[in-house]
Amino acid sequence: MSATTTYLPPKKHYEILDGLRGVAAVTVVIFHILETYSGDRFHQIINHGYLAVDFFFLLSGFVIAYAYDDRWAKMTQWDFYKRRLIRLQPMVIVGTIIGAALFYFQACSVFPLIAGTPVWKMLLVMVVGFTMLPLPISMDIRGWSEMNPLDGPAWSLFFEYIGNILYAVIVRKFSKTLLTIFVVLSACLLVQYLLQGPQGDVIGGWAIDKTQMHIGFARLLFPFFGGVLLMRVGKVIHVKGAFAVCSVLLLVVLAIPRLGGPTQLWMNGIYESVAIIIFFPLIVAIGAGGTMTNEYTKKVCNFLGAISYPLYITHYPLIYLHLAWVVNNKIPMQTGLLGGAVVLVVAITIAYASLKLYDEPVRKWLTNRFLKKQA
């Protein structure tokens, strides 16, 4: 038989962008560890670490457009969905299983529902979590109203899938002019929420209610489709040492202290609007235009890029555990930071082990089974 295939070989990666995704993922883990000692949104230690999610959305839109814009004559929508599911879904399952395994060790006053949750209900939530179907608030088993209470960051994957579906169904067909209009309107939605919303920031998006859905779509639409537009426009910036430059810029944007206070929410809203709409596309444009001649930097980018998604989607059960340890034992920050360092090392180790022992083999098998066909 002659071999035909719906499988399209992956294009060459933007290695610097892969590395930046890893920098952002590590920053998210450190942000979540330090958040244990921060108190509230006005006194975070890495104050804008949560904006890494918006940076991920921008990178995703850019990479999706790069990988698929010129391939629709060779594949169907279902082929596209299969490719995205194979890329993303296996690690969602691992993150949810880790969350289930550690769930009852996370009981504390901050998570008031854990102690009273029967095992059957936790297992039901785990199975639903495998599918990425969002749980209603009535099914919460932790007390934080998360759509996946076993693995909090899965909420952003839920919106990632929505972005992918919107791209495949309609946005891929947009002209540059129509896409520009759509992105501008999405930016207006984001700015409107940041300046007129009740928080002055984009923290949220993880629950199925009107307020959180508003936040989630405001966070998704501009960066994701802004990334698609940035790729289509093709304007990149060539800077020597692009990875180092972009890494420093990204870390500065994420670490700048919150601007204003409870009575000046608009100040922080302006900052986050500028960060997401101007700084993040600028960083991606520099990263996409950069080249690497240093083998060491290349290896660092490849490693960071490889573990970025596994690290992001598996680390949060450890954060729940760390928070419970601190709360239950009244651990001071000086002592807790040592435990936090252990959490970071363990999280990276789990991410790398999951990648090599599970994710890569499973994705290879799924690719051979569902993308490559015989005719």
Secondary structure, DSSP 8 states (H G I E B T S, - for coil): --EEES--------HHHHHHHHHHHHHHHHHHHHHTTT-STTS-SSTTGGGHHHHHHHHHHHHHHHHHTT-GGG--HHHHHHHHHHHHHHHHHHHHHHHHHHGGGG-BTTBTTSTT--HHHHHHHHHHHHHT----GGG-SSSS--SSTTSTTHHHHHHHHHHHHHHHHTGGG--HHHHHHHHHHHHHHHHHHHHHSSSSS-----SSSHHHHHHHHHHHHHHHHHHHHHHHHT-----TTHHHHHHHHHHHHHHS---S-TT-HHHHHHHHHHIIIIIHHHHHHHHHH-----HHHHHHHHHHHHHHHHHHHHSHHHHHHHHHHHHHHT--HHHHHHHHHHHHHHHHHHHHHHIIIIIHHHHHHHHHHHTEEE-
